[in-house]
Amino acid sequence: MVTTLKLERIKRGIQQWRLASLVGISQTELSLYEGGRRRCPADLRHRIAGILEAKTEVIFPESELEQLSEHRQL
């Protein structure tokens, strides 16, 4: 599975190890987020979006759907 996060990173020409370093996580952890195998925490989503100079909801569209679902359940 190719996520929007991975596509945006590649589009900007940033290697995975470099983005992980800039964000302050391991390359393995970033790989898990990029592969959709682990949910990225909100604070980290915002840091990644800032580095990639993109909107959080563009890079992590699934997080917006999750938030809507949570609000509807309340």
Contacts in CASP RR format, 6 or more apart in sequence:
PFRMAT RR
TARGET T0000
AUTHOR 0000-0000-0000
METHOD contacts of the structure
MODEL  1
MVTTLKLERIKRGIQQWRLASLVGISQTELSLYEGGRRRCPADLRHRIAG
ILEAKTEVIFPESELEQLSEHRQL
1 35 0 8 1.000
1 36 0 8 1.000
2 35 0 8 1.000
3 33 0 8 1.000
3 34 0 8 1.000
3 35 0 8 1.000
3 36 0 8 1.000
4 58 0 8 1.000
4 59 0 8 1.000
4 60 0 8 1.000
4 61 0 8 1.000
5 33 0 8 1.000
5 34 0 8 1.000
5 40 0 8 1.000
5 48 0 8 1.000
5 59 0 8 1.000
5 60 0 8 1.000
6 34 0 8 1.000
6 35 0 8 1.000
8 52 0 8 1.000
8 54 0 8 1.000
8 58 0 8 1.000
8 59 0 8 1.000
9 16 0 8 1.000
9 19 0 8 1.000
9 34 0 8 1.000
9 52 0 8 1.000
12 52 0 8 1.000
12 53 0 8 1.000
14 51 0 8 1.000
14 52 0 8 1.000
16 27 0 8 1.000
16 30 0 8 1.000
16 31 0 8 1.000
16 34 0 8 1.000
17 27 0 8 1.000
19 30 0 8 1.000
19 48 0 8 1.000
19 51 0 8 1.000
19 52 0 8 1.000
20 26 0 8 1.000
20 27 0 8 1.000
20 29 0 8 1.000
20 30 0 8 1.000
22 51 0 8 1.000
23 30 0 8 1.000
23 44 0 8 1.000
23 47 0 8 1.000
23 48 0 8 1.000
23 51 0 8 1.000
25 44 0 8 1.000
29 38 0 8 1.000
32 38 0 8 1.000
33 39 0 8 1.000
33 40 0 8 1.000
33 44 0 8 1.000
39 63 0 8 1.000
40 48 0 8 1.000
40 60 0 8 1.000
40 63 0 8 1.000
42 63 0 8 1.000
45 56 0 8 1.000
45 59 0 8 1.000
45 60 0 8 1.000
45 63 0 8 1.000
46 56 0 8 1.000
48 59 0 8 1.000
49 55 0 8 1.000
49 56 0 8 1.000
49 58 0 8 1.000
49 59 0 8 1.000
49 60 0 8 1.000
52 59 0 8 1.000
56 63 0 8 1.000
57 63 0 8 1.000
57 64 0 8 1.000
END
